[in-house]
């Protein structure tokens, strides 16, 4: 099994800590990064460092490569801020959303609404 698959399996099996997931948000592998974002949401991790890492990633909307369809990890991170539903995450979400293009807001709204289908 490859190292990437091993990391993804560990994330999916919840055999990682919040600190591990924070570290994986910096991964150069888009699948590791995506799985870390979704696991943060599943486990409702919302520590200050976690929120700030998601914010930093969310601000890279035009830099991150696509993961699935039109979605990249920056838009997943931005949606995660909404899905976490804490005062801090929602404040940071609103702050970033104000500055993005209308087309990306529509894409983001669609993603947020699809949460139940993402098994989160």
Buried (B, 14 or more C-beta within 10 A) or exposed (E): EEEEEEBBEBBEEEEBEBEBBBBBBEBEBBBBBBBBBBBBBBEEBBEEEBBEBBBEBBBBBEEBEEBEEEBBBBBBBBBBBBBBEEEBBEEBBEEBBEEBEEEBEEBBEEBBEEBEEBEB
